[in-house]
């Protein structure tokens, strides 16, 4: 799951389960009866079978949707053969469509609105690569995607991106929703509400923002699905917000908005391919002008993905190289882009001025700090309390405890990173097994708390597939790529030669850890970089002061900002909050590798054989 693995971490690898649903061999075509030999003892050579050779077989094509529909493997998406969601797909769409403004798209001009969203972990990876701050890395990305010296300088139409959105702004919404979900569940004693479209998860609530973990849970451990948080990830929320507002408020069809996300992990490509993250899940029956087909008497719409393409930090560098753009030579300043059409959402998505604040707590972790932030919200209700963190059996297991002023424990949360720890987690959540002995007692899992193996003491558990968290994602720049990326003046041939030399030298474990520490440092220190260097004004004419740090922490005096943004979002789109903020998960079952259902005759024969009879 991670691009940086040492020999001691090989137990994190999950081997494929059963055969893939896509065959890698093509059976030869059956010859006509007239061409078949009548000699049963004739030796047939390979070149005579079907009149074709093995070299004529076409390679198997596996799409991301095929992977999501199959339970054949639970490994990282890095092993999946994909033809879409790459830097080439970005260039193809830019060359195929003119970039439009919101006004042009609303007036029916041909083309697309191009939107990009960037995660803080991807920025941190590029910051560590070039020895700059995370804010400066964000400027480079903006210049590449939106600036005149970037992608707009070439291509068929000179198209570029209208906006480059920091996913931390949508992480504010995710953190607010996560805290509300956890606190409401705690107050209701974790009882599920049947009337809610999105049922309340069981305790402990498990994070759902990591698609590698979700794919693993859906395919191999469906018993944990009732514990999953129903919130969309910041990536999904970004696509839903932009496309729903432009569609419902300004009449721009979602297919005319093309959204690419720059993420640290290849598994985010799988998340973008989920059918639950399309416009059909928030459009509902509110619009009658969408094209659909009749299926079983009902109208089925072709869903438009909220996130059309996902590329990683490494693929972003490949994007610049494909256009012969010297990425670190771009200006280190923000690009003045078109304002988002709604002023309130524009000030929320693109805060121009931020108050100086303390650096993010390192205990929160490099994956958004969901577990830590939940206790931060609870801390506001318990003056004088403090958050205590304690390491578990390894550095990727951390327990957080909110301790009141009198020393009593208010709540506990935890974080589990890496598949080794995830396997221990799901084993503790195994339901009780009935005893095989007549009258025997039901066997409970190890630990306290009955069916949750002692995990019921936790209000929330932050689960991520990559050891070390999201800064160690498989799509991040690796330590072995550093000389290649430093060769910014070289040609493509020189870069290929340098890459081949890098492949011959395997980085040591200490070098990998030192590099990951640099990426983490860039992520944690991003708060001190500041915000945009220009100011904006709100509807009252006052300077809009946004008091939230670059990595998405919600400060105590601004926790109402996400709630206000959500209320405004639902008002603009006339879509209930449940349709915008939440998603669903399902157990994925496959017949691949399983025996077909036996016939009645076969079952009778088997029964007779088992009792000593037979025909």
N, C-alpha and C positions, 0 to 999 in steps of 0.2 A: 504494500500500500504506500510505502514511502520510497522516495528516490534515494534517501541516504540510509542505508542499512549496513550494519556490521555483522560479522559472523555470529556474534552473541545474540543477535536479534532475529535470527532466521526462524525461530519458533513462532514469529508473528505471521508467517506465511500460511495462508489457507489454500490447500491444494484443491484442484477441481473435483467436483463430486461425481457427476455422471456425464455421459457424452453430450456434446453440444447438439442443439436441435438443427444446426446447419451442417450438412454433410460436407466433408472435405474430399470425398471420392464421388465420382460420377459413374453409375452403372452403365455398361455398354448397351447400346440399343439392340433390341431383339431382331435377329435376321428374319427375313421372310422365309416361309416354309420351302419355297422353291429354291432358295439359295443355300439351305442347310444340307450338309452332307448326310447321305444315307448310311455311311459306314460308321458304326458305333465305335470302332477301334481306331478311327483316324485321329492323329495328334493335331491339335489346333494351336497355331502359334499366336502370340499376342497381337501381332499386327493384323491378323485376320478377324479378331473379335470385334464385331460391330463395324469393321472397316475403318477403324480409327486407332490411333496410338494414344498412349497415356499423356503425351505432351499436348494433345489437342484438348484436354479437359480444361474448362474454364476455372479460374480460382474462385473459391467460395467468397461471397460478399456478405458480411455480417454488419447489420446496422445496429445502432444503439437501442432502437426499439426492440429488435430481436433479443438483445442481451437482457433487457428488462423483463421480457416475457418468458425467459428460460431460467430454470433452476439448475442448469447444468454445471455452473461454477459460481463461486463466491469470491473470486480473486479480484484484484484491482482492475479498473477499466483500462489500465495501461496495456493489458494483454488482449484487449478486444481490437479486432481489425475494424477500423472505422474509415469511412470515406468522406464524412462531413465533419463539421465542427473543428476546423483547423484554420490556420492563418490563410491558407489558399481560399477557403470558403469566404473569408472576409474580403479578400481582394476581388474575388469573382462577383460578389454582390455590389461592391463599390464600382466596379467597371460596368455592371449591367444596369445600374439605376443612377439617376441624378439625385443628389442630395437636395431635399426640399426644406423650406422653412415651414413652420406650423401653419402660417397663413396660406402658403402655396398648396400644401396638402389639403387643407380644409376647402380650398376652392377647386379641387379636382385636378391639379396639375399632375402629370405622370412622374413617377419617381418614388422615393422613400425618405422617411425621416430616420436617420441613423443615430442610435443611442448607444453609449458605452457605459459600463459600470466597472469599477475597479475595487478590488479588495485590499485592505491594509496589509495583508500578508504578502501579496504580490508586490506592492510598493516597497515593503521592507527588503524583499529579496533583491530587487534592482538597486535599492539604496546601498546594500552591503556589497553588491557587485562592483559598483562604480565609486564607492567611498564617498557618498554624498548623503544628505539627510533624506528622511522619508518624504518631507514636503517637496524637496527638489526632485526626487524621483517621480512624485506625482505631477510636477510641472513637465518633466520630460514626456510622460505618458500623454498628458493633455496636448502638448505640442505635436506629438506624433499623430494622434488621432484627430485633433481638431484644428491645429495650427496651419498657417499658410506654408510653412517649411516642411510639413509632415506629409501625410497621405494626400492632401489636397494638391500638392505640387506635381502629382503624376496621375496616371490612370486615364481611362477613356473619357470620363466626364469631369475629372478633378474633384470627385466627391470626397467628402469627409464627414466626421461625426458632429452632430448638432450639440450634444452634451456629453460630458464625461463625469459621471455621478460617483461620488464616494459612497460605497456600500455601508460605511459607518453610519450614515444618516438613516438608512433603513434598519441598521442594527439597533438604533435607538428604539424603533418601533418593535423590533423583535424582543429586545430586552424588556420593554414595558409589557408586552403581551405575555412573555414568559413569567415575569414576576406576578402579573395578575392571575395567570393560570394556576401558578403554584400556590399563591396565597388564598385564592378562592377555594381551591381544592382542600387546603388545610382547614379553612373555616367550616367547610361542609363535611368534614371528616372523611374526605375522599370518596364521597358517594357520587355515583355517576348519575347524571340527569338524563332521563330517557327522552325528554321533550326537546333537547338540544340536538341540532343537526350534527354538531361535532361533540361527541360525548366527552365527559370529563375524564382525563386519564387517571389510572390508578397510581397509588403510591408504591415506590418512588417514581416520580415523573422522570423520564429519560429524554435527553436532548435529541432532536431530530434534524439538526442542521447539517450533519455529516452524511452525504449520500452513500459513502462506502459502508458505513455502519447500518444505514437503513436497508440497503440492498442485502446485506448479510442477514439482518433480522427477518426480513420478509421471506427469504428463501430457506432459511435453516432453523429459525427459532420463532415461529409465529406466536408462541406463548407470551412474548414480551411486547407484542404490538399494543395491547391495552394500556401499557405504561408509557407509550411514546407521546411526546408533546405534539399537539396538532398544529403548531405554528409553522408557517413557511419560513424558509431561510432568508437572510438578507438578499441573496441573489434572486430568489423567487419573488420577494416583495418588491424589488426594484422593477422587475418586468411587469408585474401586475399593476403597480401604481402608474407607471408611465403609460402603458397601453390602455388601461381602463379609463384614466382621466381624458386622454386624447380621444378615445372612442366615444365615451358617454357624454362628455361635455362639449367637444369640438367637432364631433361627427367624422373623425378620421378612423377608418377601419383598421383593426389591429394588424392586418397583413401589410399595411402601408408603413408600419413602424418596425424597423429591424434593430434588434437589441443584441449586442455582444457583451459578454461578461469576461473580465480578466481575473482569473481565479488561481489559487495555488495548487489545485488538485485536479487530476484528470477525471475523478469520479463526479465532479460537477457537471461534466458532459452528460452523464447518466441522469442526473437530477433534471437537467433542462429537457430531457426527452420524455419525462413522465407525462402521461395523458392528463393527470390531475392538475398540471400547471399549464393549462391552456385557457383561452378566453371563454370556452363553453362553460367553465365552472364559475365564472363570475358574471357572464352575460345573462344566463338564465333564459327566461322567456320575455325579457323586457324589450328586446328588439325583434321586430318582425321582418327586417329587410336583409337578413343574412341568408346566404345561399345554403340550401340543405337538400338532403335526399330522403326519400320515404323508405323507412325500414320497419316492417311489421306494423304499419299504420301510424308510426310516429316519425316525426321529422328529426333526423340526425344531422348535426352540423359538423363540418370539418373544422376541428379546433386549430387555432393559431397559437403557437407556443408563446408563452410570456418571455422566454429567453430563447432567441433563435440560434445562438452559437456561443460556445464557451472556448476560450483559449487560455493558455497558462502563461506564466511569466516568461518562460523560455520561448514559447511560440510568439509572444509579443516581439521579442528580439528577432525572430525569424521573419516576422512581418516587416520590420524595418529593413532587414537585409534584402528581402525580396524586392523592395522599391529603391535599393541602394541609398538608404537614408542613414546618415551617421547619427545613431541614436544619442550617444552622450554629448554630441556637439550641438544639440538643439537648445534653444534659449531656456534658461532656468527661471522662467516666470510663467504665471498662469495666463491662460488664453481667455480673452473676453468673448464668450459665446452668446448665442441668442438666449434671452431670458425665457424661463419656463412660462407658458402662457398664464398660469394662475399665480398671482403675486405672492400669496401666502405659502404655497408649496415651493415657489422659487426661493423664498427666503429660508425655507426649511432645508431644501436640498443643497443650496449653494450659499451657506453662511459666509458673508464677506469679512466679518470681524468677530473675533473671539476673545474673551477675557483670558488672561493668563491664569493657569490652574496648575495644580500639582501634577507631577508625572503619574501615569497610571500605575496602580499597584501591581507589582510583578506577581504577586500571589494570585491575581486573577487569571493568569495563563495567557498563552498566545492565540487562543481560539475564540475570543469574544468575551470570555469571563461570565458566562451565563450563571454558573453556580454562585460565583462571588457576588454578582450584581443582585441576585435575589435576596441574599442576606443584607445587601446594602439598602434595599427598599424596606426590609423588615427593621433595619436599624433605625430608620427615621421614626418608627412607631415606638421605639424603646430607647429613650434618651439615656445616655450614659453607658450604653452597651458597646461592645467591641467584637470584632471578627478575629477569630483565632484559626490559624491554618496548621495542619499537621501532616507530615509526609507519611504515606503508607508503606507497603512492602517494597516499592521502587519509586523513582522520581515521577513516574507517570500516574501515580495514584495519590491524590491529595484530598484530605477531609477538611471542610470548613465548618466552624462552629460559631454561632452567634451567642455570646455570653452576656447576660444582663448585668446591670450594675451590682446586683446583690449576689452574683456568682452563679445564678441558675442558668440552665441551657434553654435558649429560646427555640432554636432550630438548627438543623444540620444539613449540609449539602456536601457533595463530593464531585470529583472529576476522575474519569477513567480514560486514559489515552493508550492506544495500541491494542491490537487484536489479542495479545496474550492476556491483558487485563480484561478485555471485553469478554473473552471466553469464561473467565472466572465470574464475571458479572452475570452473564446469562445462566450459568449453572446455579447460581444462588437464587435466581428467579424461577427455577423449574417448579412446576406445580407438584404437590405431594403425589407420590406414587402409591397406589393401593397394594397391599400385601398379597402375595400369591398364595399364602397359607390361609386355610379356611378359618375365618374368625380372627385373622391377624390384624393388628393395628396398622393404620396408614403410616407409611414412612415419610417423615418430614425432611426437608433439605437441611443441611448443616447451618448452624447459626441460630440467631434469635429471630423471632417474629414470624414463625410458621412458614407460610408459603413464599415468603420473600427472602429467606435465608439471612435474616439480620439486616437487610437493606431497607426495611420499613422505617428505620430510624432516620433515614434521609428523606428530606422533602423533595430534592431534585438531584439528579446525577448528570453531569456534563460528559457525554460520551463522544470521543473522536477516534477514528480508525488509525490515524498516523501516530506512531510513537513521537513524543515531543510536541504534538499539536499541529495546528494548521501551518505554522511557519516551516514545517518539515514536510510539506506536501510534495507529491510526486512530480508536480509541474514546476516546482521552484528551480532556480538556477543552482546547479550543483557545484561542488568545490572543483570538480574536474573540468568544468566549463569555463573557469575564470580566465585562463590564458587566451582562450578563443574569443571571449567577450572583450578582452582588453585590446585585441587586434582590430581596432575600429577603423584604421586607415587602410587595411589590407583588402585585397580582392577576394572574390568568392573562392578562387582556387587556393589562395594562401590560407584562407580560413579552413577549407577542407583538409589541407595538409596539416595545419596546426591541430585540428580536431583528431586526426588519425594519430598524431603523436601523443595527444592527451589520453586517448583510449588505451594506449600501451602501458600507461602509468596509472596504477590503481591508488587512489588516495588512502592514506592510513586512517585508522579509527580516530586517532587524536586530531588529524586534520579535519575530518568530518565534523567532529564535535566542536572544534574551534570555529569552523565556518558557520555551523548552526547557531553558536553563541553570538556571532556577529549579526546574523539575521534577527535573532531575538532582541538584541540590543537596539537595532534599527527600529523594530516594532515598538518596543517599550518606550523609547525616547522620542517617538513621533509627536508626542504631546507638546514638547517644547519647541516644535518647529513653527507653531503658529498657524493662522489661517490665511485666507486670501489677503492680498496687500491693498485692496480697495474696499470701500465701504458701500453699503446699500442702506436704504431707508424703508421702514415699514409703512403701513397704510396711515399711521398717525404722523408721519414725518420725522420720527425719532430714529436714531441709529439702532439697527437691529442687533442686539447683543445676544449671541448664542453661547451659552456656558456649558459646552460639552466637549470633551477632548477628542482628539483625532481618532483614537481607537474605539470610540463609541461608548464611553462610560457616561452614565446619566447621573449628573450631580443632584443633590437633594433639592436645590431651589429651582430646578428646571425639569423635574420629573413630569410636570403637567404638559410639557411641550409635545411629546409624542402623542399623548391623549388628544390634545387639541388638533394635531395634524391628522389623526385618524378620524376624528369627528368631521373635520372639513373634507376629508377624502370621501367618506360615505355620503356626505351631502352633495358633493359635486357629481358623483357617479350614480346616486340613488341605488346603491347596492348595499345590502346589509354587511355589517362588519365580518360576519362569519364567512361570507363569500369572498372577501378580500384578504383576510388575515390567516385563515386556516386552510388546511389541506387534509388529506386522508391517506391511510396506508392499508395494504391488504396482503394477506398471505399468498405467496406465489407457489403454486403446486404444478408440477409437470409430470407427464408420463414417460419422459425420456429415461431410458435405462430400466424401466419397469416392465414386467411381464404383462402381456395383454390379459384381459379378463378371461378366465377359463369358461368353456361351454358347460352346459348341464351334463353332457356325457363324460367330459373330462373330470368334473367334480365327482360324479358317481364312481368312476374308475379309481380315482384317488382315495375315496372313502372306503371302497371295497378292499383296496390294497392295504390300507392302514389297519384294517381289522382282520387281515389274513385271508381274505377272499380274493376274487378276481374272476375274469372271464377267460 
